[in-house]
Structures are given as C-alpha cells and as structure tokens.
Amino acid sequence: QVQLVESGGGLVQAGGSLRLSCAVSGRTFGLYTGAWFRQAPGTEREFAARVRWSGAGTYALDYADSVKGRFTISRDNAKNTLYLQLNNLKPDDTAVYYCAASPGTKGRLENEYTYWGQGTQITVSS
C-alpha cells in the first residue's frame, strides 16, 4: 500500500548540514505517523524524530535528546514527502538513516511502524 524511498545522505564535515527526503508513493489516508530512525555501526537502531499528520494538518511530535535543537522533521503534503533537516552535524550522527511510517499515532519504537525506507548513509567527519 505504501512505499518509502529516501535520499539525501552523504559525507559532511562536523558542523555542516544535510536534508534527507523520504518520498511516500502510496496514499496515506487519515491519521499517519512518520518517523526517522538511525543506526550507527555496531549499535541498535534508534529513534530520531517523528511527525503526525492528517487531513487537518501536520504536527512535529518529538525528538530524541541527542538530536533535539539540531534536527527538524517536516513534510510536504503536496509532494507527499517526509524530510529531516540535520544541522550542526556531529561525528556521532554518523549512521544509516531510515524513514518509517504507519497509520495512527506511533511512538519511538521501531516495531510500531509498518512501512520502511531502504536507508541512506550519513557520514560526518571530524
């Protein structure tokens, strides 16, 4: 029903910025939650940010403490695309970043999400 294709990763110096995009190809009727997770080498996948949307609007729900104040999640309703703006990047942000989505209101756990992108690599150099 829903497919996610993400892009925008790459290599950036510490203090730099990137924007990730996640194109949602299927229809997302009603209430949906979109999220970004990341997985650094040798670690478990961790939550980064989530946003909820419906016909009434869009609301950025929360951020992990490690990214709060630096990352911004948003979406473009017309393009049906989820974004993650990453500012003031740190070497610890190096990871594969995944977008995810699911009907309803979802939280910070990866097993709550139904649909996943393929992942995009971000590498932050010192």
C-alpha positions in Angstrom: 0.0 0.0 0.0 2.7 2.4 1.0 6.3 2.6 -0.2 9.1 4.8 1.1 12.1 5.9 -0.9 14.7 8.0 0.8 17.6 10.1 -0.4 19.9 12.9 0.5 22.6 11.2 2.5 26.3 11.8 2.0 29.6 12.9 3.6 29.7 16.2 5.5 32.1 17.9 7.9 31.2 18.4 11.5 29.1 21.5 11.9 27.6 21.1 8.4 24.0 20.4 7.3 22.1 17.9 5.2 18.5 17.4 4.3 17.1 13.9 3.9 14.0 13.2 1.8 11.5 10.3 2.0 9.1 10.1 -0.9 5.9 8.3 0.0 4.4 6.6 -3.0 1.2 5.3 -1.6 -1.9 7.0 -0.3 -1.8 7.8 3.4 -5.4 8.5 4.3 -6.4 9.6 7.7 -4.0 9.8 10.6 -0.4 8.8 10.0 2.8 9.0 11.8 6.1 9.4 10.0 9.5 9.0 11.7 13.2 8.9 11.2 15.5 6.3 12.8 19.2 5.8 12.6 21.6 3.0 13.1 25.3 3.6 13.7 27.8 0.8 13.1 27.6 -1.8 15.8 24.6 -0.3 17.5 20.8 -0.9 17.6 18.6 1.3 15.5 17.4 4.3 17.5 14.7 6.8 17.2 15.5 10.3 16.0 12.3 12.2 15.2 8.6 11.7 14.4 5.7 13.7 13.0 2.0 13.1 12.8 -0.3 14.2 10.0 -3.9 14.0 9.0 -6.3 15.9 6.8 -6.4 18.6 9.5 -2.7 19.4 9.4 0.8 18.4 10.4 2.4 18.4 13.8 6.0 17.6 14.8 5.8 15.4 17.8 9.1 14.9 19.4 12.9 14.4 19.0 15.4 12.2 20.7 17.6 14.2 23.1 20.6 13.5 21.0 19.2 15.5 18.1 16.9 18.0 19.7 17.6 21.5 18.7 19.7 20.4 15.7 17.3 18.2 13.6 13.9 19.2 12.2 11.3 16.8 10.9 8.7 18.1 8.4 6.5 17.0 5.5 5.3 18.4 2.2 1.7 17.4 1.7 1.6 18.3 -2.0 4.7 16.1 -2.7 3.8 13.5 -0.1 7.4 13.7 1.1 8.8 13.5 4.6 12.0 15.4 5.4 14.7 15.5 8.0 16.8 18.7 8.2 20.0 17.9 10.0 22.0 20.9 11.2 25.2 21.2 13.3 26.1 17.7 12.5 28.5 15.8 14.8 30.6 12.7 14.2 28.3 10.8 16.5 25.5 11.4 13.9 27.2 9.1 11.5 24.7 6.3 10.8 22.3 4.9 8.3 19.1 6.9 8.4 15.8 5.2 7.8 12.4 6.8 7.3 9.3 4.9 8.5 5.6 5.4 8.5 2.4 3.8 9.9 -1.3 4.5 10.3 -2.3 6.0 13.5 -0.3 7.6 16.3 3.0 5.8 16.8 5.9 6.3 19.2 9.6 5.8 19.4 9.9 2.1 18.9 10.8 0.7 15.5 8.4 -2.2 15.8 5.5 0.2 15.8 6.0 1.2 12.2 4.6 -0.7 9.2 6.5 0.8 6.3 10.2 1.5 6.0 12.6 3.1 3.5 15.8 1.4 2.4 18.1 3.7 4.4 20.6 6.3 3.4 24.1 6.7 4.8 25.3 9.9 6.5 28.9 10.2 7.4 30.1 13.1 9.5 33.9 13.7 9.6 35.8 15.5 12.3 
